[in-house]
Amino acid sequence: MDENLKLIVKDYLIKTEEAKIIMLEAFALKTKKDLISLRNRIPSATFFYAGMKHTFAFHGIGFRFSNEYAEGVNIEKVNRKPIRVDMELGHDDIWCGIDAWKLYYFIEEYYPEFKPQFTQAKIVEEFDTGIKEKTIYKKFNLYYFY
């Protein structure tokens, strides 16, 4: 699999992990099941937590998440940087499965210089190569690294 794409996926997974942690902390949740139950109570919201304004919206099997510095907050005292990520919840205990379409839009947002190189079709092709190399597997149309 392409080394640049591996680095992009690593960054995507770091950002999805950060979104997950913020959601768990802000709503005093402990598990993925707790997060899924939040969806039934609060399908989307904007909230302030740890000096930042956060927005999320559940969809399908995942959620979109973004945050920005809250107005009037001393940025130097906030220990997080703004993120914007759209993620799918993975199978069983895995938090994030990788959807090629969502990864493509992540590339558009964070790595626009790679957008021509990594079309959605090319991402799928690279992931299929990873499946053949036994570094990736696919379940329920989402990709996962071993």
Secondary structure, DSSP 8 states (H G I E B T S, - for coil): --HHHHHHHHHHHHHHHHHHHHHHHHTT--SHHHHHHHHHH-SEEEEEETTEEEEEEEETTEEEEEEEE-TT--GGG------EEEEEE-STT-SEEB-HHHHHHHHHHH-GGGTTT--HHHHHHHHHHHHHTTSEEEETTEEEE-
